Amino acid sequence: MATKESLVSKLARGVKTALKPSNGTTNAKADRATPLLDARKAGTEATPKMLQQAAKDNMFLHFTRHSPYYTAKGEIPIITKAQGHHFWDQNGKKYFDGISSLFSVNIGHGRTRLAEAAAKQMKELDYFPLWSHAHKPGIELSERLLSYAPKNLSRVFFTTGGGEANETAWKLAKQYFKMMGKPTKHKVLTRAVAYHGTSHGALSLTGIPSMKKMFEPLVPSTFRVPNTNWYRAQDDFATEEEFALWAANRVEEMILFEDPDTVAAFIFEPVKNSGGCFTAPKIYFDRVREICDKYDVLIVADETIDGFGRTGTMFACEQYGFEPDMLVLAKGMTSAYAPIGALLVAEKLFEPFKSGTNIFPHGYTYGGHPVSCAVALENLDIFDEEDLVGNVARNQDEFKATLDKLRDLPIVGDVRGAGYFWAIELVKDKNTKETFNDKESEKLLRGILSHRMFEEGLYCRSDDRGDPVVQLAPPLTIGRDEFNEIEQILRGCLDEAWKAM
Ligand SMILES: Cc1ncc(COP(=O)(O)O)c(C=O)c1O
């Protein structure tokens, strides 16, 4: 048997080694049944039953508890079509898409214009990377994104999603400070219970311990500061502003504790998703800007969800009046019709790359794919033509007022959010704000609520990464009738859940 040393040196020199794959791993697929491929070859349609079986046999779904699918009654929901703010499953059941599928389909489903834009782009230039080259839809989309963005931002680095854009922000921050003669600045602050993505870097930025546990050790050098959970802070502070100032000052405390010479950036969502749509008053962002400027710490606004009208302005930083040094965008950019993400950066961060042999050694094969860029441009045309951001701004108070009616239910502790992005926090005792423990929360959310809402045809998120919440983020096209429909369905489900607990 090869010793470790000889094996390493053989591998290094490319010499064939004696190691073989273990028995049973080779050609395992050779005699597998392929009913879907057979149907395709025969020119026939796969039946719903065949699809269900093939999904169970072959797929490994994201963030999914698979065990229920292997029980007698367990079925993977298979979604077959979508139109406007509805989608249908393969049994023909219709659902209200109360969370824009994954906080993404901002213009609603079924817009054929985007399909045509994708087809046109594929026929003209199917693909070319943004590695030392550019293409027309990418150039046009860069200009377009910057036209909506805070004026200090002047460059666009494309990715394929939000997590990659957060990775990019952290790497760029590290390189920037190295090039500026501050090589020890590398740490990043993020907020507790924040979700910033799943790759090792983005997961390190994420503040949800249960998501990280299985992947430790992660990338070191990230630190958590408090989020702006005003509902749970109310007893300790006279006003929300006073509390927000306290929360912002924790950023300074952490920078000082970690040493300003080592801290590169603070990454946060202006309206924070995980934990349930935490907003903050303007004073929070003003104070954070002041602190970060004082210690030369970059501000990265992660608007993966917040962006593209979700919170009532094109980008959330606009309504809070602050200019981030970097802005993370994704989801709503194409309304999820094609994958894309972007990091918008201030010119000062691009400055060092204008001279000499300097490069940012970072990129993605599909970052800024021309088809996705073309789809994004068409999506943004629809945003402008239909004034979707204006629709949210005009209707957000009515949406809130409709959801606020649910406060008469004993289980509803808080209703919070902005624009078309709302969370309803569920409590055991309204007066004391006592929350459900882990076991109760499991029963409430997974055992009762998510099933009941799905049965009633409302797709939204019930989540307990923080305290238990139901979240809504519908397409930006809806109005009063749909707000009422959502409220009515939720009312019934929440009432039933309360009685069953
Ligand atoms: C705030 C935030 N950041 C980052 C991400 C990760 O984005 P992606 O899944 O596109 O990598 C998400 C995803 O939901 C998000 O909500």
The ligand as an SDF file (V2000), in Angstrom:
LIG
                    3D

 16 16  0  0  0  0  0  0  0  0999 V2000
  -30.7410   38.8590    2.5270 C   0  0  0  0  0  0  0  0  0  0  0  0
  -30.2730   37.7400    1.6720 C   0  0  0  0  0  0  0  0  0  0  0  0
  -28.9800   37.6830    1.3150 N   0  0  0  0  0  0  0  0  0  0  0  0
  -28.5000   36.6910    0.5530 C   0  0  0  0  0  0  0  0  0  0  0  0
  -29.3200   35.6870    0.1090 C   0  0  0  0  0  0  0  0  0  0  0  0
  -28.7600   34.5810   -0.7320 C   0  0  0  0  0  0  0  0  0  0  0  0
  -29.1530   34.7590   -2.0400 O   0  0  0  0  0  0  0  0  0  0  0  0
  -28.9580   33.5670   -3.1090 P   0  0  0  0  0  0  0  0  0  0  0  0
  -29.8290   32.4580   -2.6750 O   0  0  0  0  0  0  0  0  0  0  0  0
  -29.3820   34.2130   -4.3990 O   0  0  0  0  0  0  0  0  0  0  0  0
  -27.5060   33.2480   -3.0880 O   0  0  0  0  0  0  0  0  0  0  0  0
  -30.6820   35.7060    0.4410 C   0  0  0  0  0  0  0  0  0  0  0  0
  -31.5800   34.6520   -0.0380 C   0  0  0  0  0  0  0  0  0  0  0  0
  -32.7440   34.5930    0.2510 O   0  0  0  0  0  0  0  0  0  0  0  0
  -31.1660   36.7460    1.2540 C   0  0  0  0  0  0  0  0  0  0  0  0
  -32.4450   36.7940    1.6350 O   0  0  0  0  0  0  0  0  0  0  0  0
  1  2  1  0
  2  3  1  0
  2 15  2  0
  3  4  2  0
  4  5  1  0
  5  6  1  0
  5 12  2  0
  6  7  1  0
  7  8  1  0
  8  9  2  0
  8 10  1  0
  8 11  1  0
 12 13  1  0
 12 15  1  0
 13 14  2  0
 15 16  1  0
M  END
$$$$
